[in-house]
Amino acid sequence: MTFKAVYLEWDAAYKNTVRESTYERTYIQVKKHVLPLFGNKPINKITTAQLQQAVNQWSKQVTRNYRRWLTTTSRILRFALRRGYINKNPADLVIIPKEKEQIGDVAANFWDKQELTRFFSYIDAKQEPQKTSLFRILAFGGLRRGECLALTWKDISFTDSTITVNKTLSQGMNGRQLVQPPKTRKSRRTITMDSKTMSALKHWRLVQLQKYMALGFNTNKPDQLVFSNRKNKHLLLHKPADWLKSIEDAHKIKHRITIHGFRHSHASALFSAGATVKEVQERLGHSDVKTTLNIYTHVTKSQNKEAVNKLVAYLNF
């Protein structure tokens, strides 16, 4: 029996245990990286040495992902063990290579107050109300990309100045976009927003009503998407990143971040303002406090460098 045959058995059971977006990522990693190496090999002939060689090779190609590929491969082999196809799991004895550390300074994936202020000065709030609203929610609300793109107007309370997160936009099989429950139970949350972001959203809603009425859509309903394309469907998941890149390119921004970097920027600002780890964890919807602490570590490193620069400027000798 080949590894691929066992994988197909495992896959039939696995797909019913995870969300479609998670399944799609696993399917792609196995198809691209695992099956080419082990697909045609008899399952009982796969050795620890072969797996070690594969992991060593993977670790040279990418960072971090090779751990996921090994984990998935081990799960399939564990399934084979439970089915009696093999007597032991050869992946159990594989030594995971250390992640490569980059030489030189690595730019942190967040912006400080000055950088955020400069970024928003590049966006014309009156001419680009949808873009302004989206980036303000990312920066001042700390929402994940999918959470932001899944928002409907009934999730926005102008009375209480809050945004309720209860769903997320994800990518499923064959690139299909779908709305799913939030990432974790902790991800379900209602967060209070600042007055400028709420004003930007109010302005965008009025513009949306007029703009989309001209396109033949009635957007004056609670389940109307906050952010939508010209067909009044969800924006593509990569659209915010496209907008970000166009702004960074146009204004020659050297320190670049990802869309997820706005979430880190939000956490950084909260910590700098004196928020506790628990407060940040709840606002960001982290299920594991370790995730919050990792961001805190990056922020404190940055603040330490800033403190030294202030000291040098003060002493000045």
C-alpha beads as a LAMMPS data file, in Angstrom:
LAMMPS data file: protein, C-alpha beads

317 atoms
316 bonds

1 atom types
1 bond types

-500.0 500.0 xlo xhi
-500.0 500.0 ylo yhi
-500.0 500.0 zlo zhi

Masses

1 110.0

Atoms # bond

1 1 1 0.000 0.000 0.000
2 1 1 1.453 3.371 -1.010
3 1 1 1.702 6.519 1.071
4 1 1 -0.712 8.216 -1.335
5 1 1 -3.338 5.509 -0.837
6 1 1 -3.114 5.936 2.937
7 1 1 -3.214 9.711 2.549
8 1 1 -6.482 9.463 0.604
9 1 1 -8.011 7.368 3.409
10 1 1 -6.812 9.850 6.017
11 1 1 -7.971 12.784 3.911
12 1 1 -11.539 11.439 3.668
13 1 1 -11.784 11.487 7.468
14 1 1 -9.745 14.652 8.055
15 1 1 -11.823 16.932 5.831
16 1 1 -14.815 16.488 8.153
17 1 1 -12.887 17.661 11.220
18 1 1 -11.700 21.123 10.113
19 1 1 -12.972 24.244 8.403
20 1 1 -12.771 24.361 4.617
21 1 1 -10.086 27.049 4.682
22 1 1 -7.888 24.886 6.953
23 1 1 -8.507 21.822 4.819
24 1 1 -7.574 23.736 1.677
25 1 1 -4.200 24.791 3.147
26 1 1 -3.438 21.218 4.238
27 1 1 -4.478 19.811 0.861
28 1 1 -2.149 22.196 -0.976
29 1 1 0.863 21.542 1.267
30 1 1 0.504 17.756 0.912
31 1 1 -0.016 17.962 -2.845
32 1 1 2.944 20.289 -3.440
33 1 1 5.505 19.125 -0.912
34 1 1 4.748 15.700 0.562
35 1 1 3.252 13.565 -2.201
36 1 1 6.020 14.335 -4.741
37 1 1 8.523 12.770 -2.309
38 1 1 6.546 9.953 -0.703
39 1 1 3.354 9.438 -2.724
40 1 1 4.484 6.337 -4.620
41 1 1 6.532 4.800 -1.813
42 1 1 5.131 1.744 0.019
43 1 1 3.923 3.043 3.382
44 1 1 5.842 0.348 5.299
45 1 1 9.108 1.197 3.533
46 1 1 9.296 4.851 4.537
47 1 1 12.147 5.348 6.998
48 1 1 13.164 7.958 9.526
49 1 1 16.274 8.655 7.439
50 1 1 14.152 9.447 4.360
51 1 1 11.901 11.741 6.364
52 1 1 14.908 13.446 7.964
53 1 1 16.389 14.091 4.527
54 1 1 13.087 15.565 3.354
55 1 1 12.767 17.865 6.372
56 1 1 16.372 19.009 6.018
57 1 1 15.670 19.894 2.382
58 1 1 12.391 21.654 3.208
59 1 1 14.087 23.751 5.890
60 1 1 16.525 25.126 3.304
61 1 1 13.693 26.214 1.012
62 1 1 11.370 27.994 3.432
63 1 1 11.124 29.188 6.999
64 1 1 8.652 27.718 9.477
65 1 1 6.390 25.970 6.941
66 1 1 8.557 22.851 6.973
67 1 1 7.386 22.188 10.528
68 1 1 3.777 22.111 9.340
69 1 1 4.641 19.764 6.480
70 1 1 6.339 17.356 8.869
71 1 1 3.417 17.563 11.309
72 1 1 0.931 16.679 8.569
73 1 1 3.134 13.848 7.295
74 1 1 3.388 12.488 10.831
75 1 1 -0.401 12.615 11.224
76 1 1 -0.840 10.533 8.083
77 1 1 1.728 8.013 9.307
78 1 1 0.036 7.918 12.719
79 1 1 -3.210 7.130 10.923
80 1 1 -1.422 4.277 9.116
81 1 1 -0.168 3.002 12.477
82 1 1 -3.684 2.957 13.920
83 1 1 -4.926 1.108 10.844
84 1 1 -2.205 -1.502 11.211
85 1 1 -0.433 -0.645 7.958
86 1 1 2.852 0.023 9.793
87 1 1 4.317 -1.039 13.148
88 1 1 5.724 2.346 14.192
89 1 1 5.689 5.966 13.090
90 1 1 9.090 6.800 11.521
91 1 1 8.362 10.525 11.900
92 1 1 8.585 10.278 15.694
93 1 1 12.391 10.142 15.579
94 1 1 12.918 12.978 13.092
95 1 1 15.017 15.857 14.435
96 1 1 13.520 19.217 13.485
97 1 1 16.163 21.599 12.077
98 1 1 16.589 24.960 13.741
99 1 1 15.015 27.870 11.924
100 1 1 17.489 30.045 10.063
101 1 1 18.052 33.464 11.545
102 1 1 18.447 36.361 9.168
103 1 1 21.683 38.311 9.224
104 1 1 21.303 41.994 10.024
105 1 1 18.301 43.943 11.270
106 1 1 14.863 42.553 10.510
107 1 1 12.169 45.204 10.173
108 1 1 9.350 44.654 12.643
109 1 1 5.932 44.006 11.118
110 1 1 4.263 46.993 12.756
111 1 1 4.265 50.774 12.513
112 1 1 4.653 53.215 15.374
113 1 1 2.447 56.268 15.931
114 1 1 4.469 58.488 13.599
115 1 1 4.469 55.932 10.786
116 1 1 0.721 55.305 11.110
117 1 1 0.015 59.041 11.095
118 1 1 2.092 59.465 7.946
119 1 1 0.350 56.521 6.252
120 1 1 -3.140 57.913 6.860
121 1 1 -2.041 61.320 5.565
122 1 1 -1.536 59.633 2.191
123 1 1 -5.211 58.594 1.959
124 1 1 -7.818 61.182 0.959
125 1 1 -10.706 60.445 3.327
126 1 1 -13.246 62.295 1.172
127 1 1 -12.160 60.773 -2.128
128 1 1 -11.464 57.272 -0.797
129 1 1 -13.957 56.687 2.044
130 1 1 -14.056 52.884 1.698
131 1 1 -10.290 52.599 1.785
132 1 1 -10.064 55.021 4.717
133 1 1 -12.677 53.096 6.713
134 1 1 -11.054 49.731 6.062
135 1 1 -7.556 50.794 7.088
136 1 1 -8.859 52.612 10.171
137 1 1 -10.689 49.458 11.319
138 1 1 -7.491 47.461 10.811
139 1 1 -5.299 49.993 12.633
140 1 1 -7.663 51.255 15.342
141 1 1 -9.681 48.067 15.851
142 1 1 -6.999 45.436 15.327
143 1 1 -9.329 43.187 13.326
144 1 1 -7.980 40.365 11.211
145 1 1 -8.286 40.850 7.449
146 1 1 -11.034 38.240 7.093
147 1 1 -12.966 39.648 10.060
148 1 1 -12.893 43.099 8.511
149 1 1 -14.003 41.978 5.041
150 1 1 -16.900 39.941 6.471
151 1 1 -18.450 42.879 8.355
152 1 1 -22.040 43.911 7.653
153 1 1 -23.658 47.141 8.788
154 1 1 -25.611 45.380 11.523
155 1 1 -22.212 44.622 13.108
156 1 1 -21.584 48.365 13.438
157 1 1 -23.286 50.256 16.269
158 1 1 -23.080 54.010 15.764
159 1 1 -24.997 54.470 19.031
160 1 1 -22.454 52.574 21.144
161 1 1 -19.419 53.181 18.868
162 1 1 -18.719 49.449 18.676
163 1 1 -17.912 46.784 16.117
164 1 1 -19.023 43.208 16.724
165 1 1 -16.906 40.404 15.247
166 1 1 -18.948 37.246 14.658
167 1 1 -17.703 35.879 11.321
168 1 1 -14.717 35.899 8.978
169 1 1 -14.066 35.731 5.243
170 1 1 -11.759 32.857 4.294
171 1 1 -10.464 31.085 1.208
172 1 1 -11.785 27.600 0.572
173 1 1 -11.125 25.012 -2.103
174 1 1 -10.175 26.200 -5.598
175 1 1 -9.839 29.789 -4.428
176 1 1 -13.502 30.044 -3.424
177 1 1 -14.173 32.729 -0.825
178 1 1 -16.565 31.817 1.974
179 1 1 -17.879 33.284 5.204
180 1 1 -17.131 31.133 8.242
181 1 1 -17.441 31.407 12.030
182 1 1 -14.557 33.299 13.684
183 1 1 -11.176 31.610 14.075
184 1 1 -11.812 30.694 17.728
185 1 1 -14.463 31.293 20.382
186 1 1 -12.291 34.094 21.771
187 1 1 -12.431 35.732 18.345
188 1 1 -16.124 36.498 18.911
189 1 1 -15.991 39.918 20.498
190 1 1 -17.416 43.419 20.565
191 1 1 -14.868 46.218 20.627
192 1 1 -15.256 49.935 21.256
193 1 1 -13.966 52.176 18.479
194 1 1 -12.675 55.752 18.387
195 1 1 -14.857 58.635 17.197
196 1 1 -12.811 59.354 14.039
197 1 1 -13.181 55.782 12.793
198 1 1 -16.925 55.861 13.472
199 1 1 -17.186 59.178 11.598
200 1 1 -15.282 57.684 8.675
201 1 1 -17.705 54.740 8.640
202 1 1 -20.737 57.056 8.726
203 1 1 -19.362 58.998 5.769
204 1 1 -18.627 55.786 3.874
205 1 1 -22.138 54.461 4.453
206 1 1 -23.692 57.593 2.934
207 1 1 -21.337 57.439 -0.045
208 1 1 -22.034 53.712 -0.430
209 1 1 -25.810 54.337 -0.539
210 1 1 -25.433 56.845 -3.375
211 1 1 -22.686 55.060 -5.283
212 1 1 -24.311 51.635 -5.260
213 1 1 -27.792 52.982 -5.975
214 1 1 -26.342 54.271 -9.245
215 1 1 -25.093 50.723 -9.882
216 1 1 -28.559 49.289 -9.203
217 1 1 -28.082 48.065 -5.617
218 1 1 -30.036 48.964 -2.504
219 1 1 -27.461 48.997 0.284
220 1 1 -29.824 50.396 2.917
221 1 1 -30.271 47.104 4.747
222 1 1 -28.695 45.562 7.885
223 1 1 -27.026 42.620 6.127
224 1 1 -25.327 44.864 3.573
225 1 1 -21.567 44.342 3.430
226 1 1 -19.524 47.222 4.816
227 1 1 -16.841 46.609 2.185
228 1 1 -17.844 45.364 -1.254
229 1 1 -16.836 45.390 -4.909
230 1 1 -18.735 46.928 -7.832
231 1 1 -20.973 43.849 -7.966
232 1 1 -21.771 44.338 -4.272
233 1 1 -19.985 41.112 -3.372
234 1 1 -17.156 40.553 -0.905
235 1 1 -13.874 42.195 -1.793
236 1 1 -11.204 39.687 -2.777
237 1 1 -9.033 38.735 0.185
238 1 1 -5.943 40.181 -1.483
239 1 1 -7.554 43.582 -2.218
240 1 1 -6.456 45.289 1.054
241 1 1 -2.864 44.166 0.399
242 1 1 -3.102 45.561 -3.142
243 1 1 -4.288 48.899 -1.769
244 1 1 -1.516 48.917 0.821
245 1 1 1.188 48.170 -1.745
246 1 1 -0.045 50.891 -4.101
247 1 1 0.188 53.462 -1.290
248 1 1 3.624 52.216 -0.195
249 1 1 4.881 52.340 -3.794
250 1 1 3.384 55.757 -4.548
251 1 1 4.953 57.334 -1.470
252 1 1 8.163 55.287 -1.446
253 1 1 7.588 53.938 2.066
254 1 1 10.767 52.117 3.101
255 1 1 9.546 50.335 6.238
256 1 1 6.788 48.161 4.818
257 1 1 4.344 45.981 6.703
258 1 1 1.744 43.401 5.755
259 1 1 -2.007 43.760 6.277
260 1 1 -1.579 41.645 9.420
261 1 1 0.999 44.228 10.474
262 1 1 -1.836 46.663 11.188
263 1 1 -3.027 44.226 13.847
264 1 1 0.453 44.213 15.365
265 1 1 0.551 48.013 15.089
266 1 1 -2.706 48.166 17.035
267 1 1 -1.301 45.908 19.755
268 1 1 1.895 47.968 19.845
269 1 1 -0.088 51.171 20.326
270 1 1 -2.155 49.584 23.102
271 1 1 0.946 48.421 24.970
272 1 1 2.605 51.811 24.510
273 1 1 -0.539 53.441 25.929
274 1 1 -0.262 51.265 29.041
275 1 1 -2.808 48.524 28.309
276 1 1 -2.290 45.205 30.096
277 1 1 -1.570 41.933 28.299
278 1 1 -5.037 40.684 29.299
279 1 1 -6.736 43.769 27.858
280 1 1 -4.860 43.430 24.569
281 1 1 -5.588 39.694 24.400
282 1 1 -9.326 40.281 24.772
283 1 1 -9.448 43.150 22.288
284 1 1 -7.556 41.198 19.631
285 1 1 -9.457 37.979 20.304
286 1 1 -6.369 35.850 20.967
287 1 1 -7.292 32.422 22.324
288 1 1 -3.738 31.889 23.602
289 1 1 -2.037 34.582 25.669
290 1 1 1.314 33.416 24.211
291 1 1 0.349 35.065 20.915
292 1 1 -0.221 38.360 22.725
293 1 1 3.041 38.012 24.656
294 1 1 4.985 37.423 21.421
295 1 1 3.766 40.783 20.130
296 1 1 4.595 42.381 23.492
297 1 1 8.167 41.069 23.215
298 1 1 8.625 42.694 19.793
299 1 1 7.194 45.977 21.049
300 1 1 9.434 46.132 24.134
301 1 1 12.512 45.432 21.990
302 1 1 11.592 48.376 19.792
303 1 1 10.957 50.582 22.820
304 1 1 14.340 49.609 24.303
305 1 1 16.111 50.816 21.146
306 1 1 14.100 54.035 21.253
307 1 1 15.026 54.570 24.906
308 1 1 18.741 54.191 24.120
309 1 1 18.460 56.709 21.274
310 1 1 16.798 59.192 23.642
311 1 1 19.566 58.606 26.201
312 1 1 22.304 59.251 23.631
313 1 1 20.534 62.395 22.420
314 1 1 20.230 63.625 26.016
315 1 1 23.833 62.926 27.073
316 1 1 25.250 64.099 23.740
317 1 1 28.952 63.457 24.444

Bonds

1 1 1 2
2 1 2 3
3 1 3 4
4 1 4 5
5 1 5 6
6 1 6 7
7 1 7 8
8 1 8 9
9 1 9 10
10 1 10 11
11 1 11 12
12 1 12 13
13 1 13 14
14 1 14 15
15 1 15 16
16 1 16 17
17 1 17 18
18 1 18 19
19 1 19 20
20 1 20 21
21 1 21 22
22 1 22 23
23 1 23 24
24 1 24 25
25 1 25 26
26 1 26 27
27 1 27 28
28 1 28 29
29 1 29 30
30 1 30 31
31 1 31 32
32 1 32 33
33 1 33 34
34 1 34 35
35 1 35 36
36 1 36 37
37 1 37 38
38 1 38 39
39 1 39 40
40 1 40 41
41 1 41 42
42 1 42 43
43 1 43 44
44 1 44 45
45 1 45 46
46 1 46 47
47 1 47 48
48 1 48 49
49 1 49 50
50 1 50 51
51 1 51 52
52 1 52 53
53 1 53 54
54 1 54 55
55 1 55 56
56 1 56 57
57 1 57 58
58 1 58 59
59 1 59 60
60 1 60 61
61 1 61 62
62 1 62 63
63 1 63 64
64 1 64 65
65 1 65 66
66 1 66 67
67 1 67 68
68 1 68 69
69 1 69 70
70 1 70 71
71 1 71 72
72 1 72 73
73 1 73 74
74 1 74 75
75 1 75 76
76 1 76 77
77 1 77 78
78 1 78 79
79 1 79 80
80 1 80 81
81 1 81 82
82 1 82 83
83 1 83 84
84 1 84 85
85 1 85 86
86 1 86 87
87 1 87 88
88 1 88 89
89 1 89 90
90 1 90 91
91 1 91 92
92 1 92 93
93 1 93 94
94 1 94 95
95 1 95 96
96 1 96 97
97 1 97 98
98 1 98 99
99 1 99 100
100 1 100 101
101 1 101 102
102 1 102 103
103 1 103 104
104 1 104 105
105 1 105 106
106 1 106 107
107 1 107 108
108 1 108 109
109 1 109 110
110 1 110 111
111 1 111 112
112 1 112 113
113 1 113 114
114 1 114 115
115 1 115 116
116 1 116 117
117 1 117 118
118 1 118 119
119 1 119 120
120 1 120 121
121 1 121 122
122 1 122 123
123 1 123 124
124 1 124 125
125 1 125 126
126 1 126 127
127 1 127 128
128 1 128 129
129 1 129 130
130 1 130 131
131 1 131 132
132 1 132 133
133 1 133 134
134 1 134 135
135 1 135 136
136 1 136 137
137 1 137 138
138 1 138 139
139 1 139 140
140 1 140 141
141 1 141 142
142 1 142 143
143 1 143 144
144 1 144 145
145 1 145 146
146 1 146 147
147 1 147 148
148 1 148 149
149 1 149 150
150 1 150 151
151 1 151 152
152 1 152 153
153 1 153 154
154 1 154 155
155 1 155 156
156 1 156 157
157 1 157 158
158 1 158 159
159 1 159 160
160 1 160 161
161 1 161 162
162 1 162 163
163 1 163 164
164 1 164 165
165 1 165 166
166 1 166 167
167 1 167 168
168 1 168 169
169 1 169 170
170 1 170 171
171 1 171 172
172 1 172 173
173 1 173 174
174 1 174 175
175 1 175 176
176 1 176 177
177 1 177 178
178 1 178 179
179 1 179 180
180 1 180 181
181 1 181 182
182 1 182 183
183 1 183 184
184 1 184 185
185 1 185 186
186 1 186 187
187 1 187 188
188 1 188 189
189 1 189 190
190 1 190 191
191 1 191 192
192 1 192 193
193 1 193 194
194 1 194 195
195 1 195 196
196 1 196 197
197 1 197 198
198 1 198 199
199 1 199 200
200 1 200 201
201 1 201 202
202 1 202 203
203 1 203 204
204 1 204 205
205 1 205 206
206 1 206 207
207 1 207 208
208 1 208 209
209 1 209 210
210 1 210 211
211 1 211 212
212 1 212 213
213 1 213 214
214 1 214 215
215 1 215 216
216 1 216 217
217 1 217 218
218 1 218 219
219 1 219 220
220 1 220 221
221 1 221 222
222 1 222 223
223 1 223 224
224 1 224 225
225 1 225 226
226 1 226 227
227 1 227 228
228 1 228 229
229 1 229 230
230 1 230 231
231 1 231 232
232 1 232 233
233 1 233 234
234 1 234 235
235 1 235 236
236 1 236 237
237 1 237 238
238 1 238 239
239 1 239 240
240 1 240 241
241 1 241 242
242 1 242 243
243 1 243 244
244 1 244 245
245 1 245 246
246 1 246 247
247 1 247 248
248 1 248 249
249 1 249 250
250 1 250 251
251 1 251 252
252 1 252 253
253 1 253 254
254 1 254 255
255 1 255 256
256 1 256 257
257 1 257 258
258 1 258 259
259 1 259 260
260 1 260 261
261 1 261 262
262 1 262 263
263 1 263 264
264 1 264 265
265 1 265 266
266 1 266 267
267 1 267 268
268 1 268 269
269 1 269 270
270 1 270 271
271 1 271 272
272 1 272 273
273 1 273 274
274 1 274 275
275 1 275 276
276 1 276 277
277 1 277 278
278 1 278 279
279 1 279 280
280 1 280 281
281 1 281 282
282 1 282 283
283 1 283 284
284 1 284 285
285 1 285 286
286 1 286 287
287 1 287 288
288 1 288 289
289 1 289 290
290 1 290 291
291 1 291 292
292 1 292 293
293 1 293 294
294 1 294 295
295 1 295 296
296 1 296 297
297 1 297 298
298 1 298 299
299 1 299 300
300 1 300 301
301 1 301 302
302 1 302 303
303 1 303 304
304 1 304 305
305 1 305 306
306 1 306 307
307 1 307 308
308 1 308 309
309 1 309 310
310 1 310 311
311 1 311 312
312 1 312 313
313 1 313 314
314 1 314 315
315 1 315 316
316 1 316 317
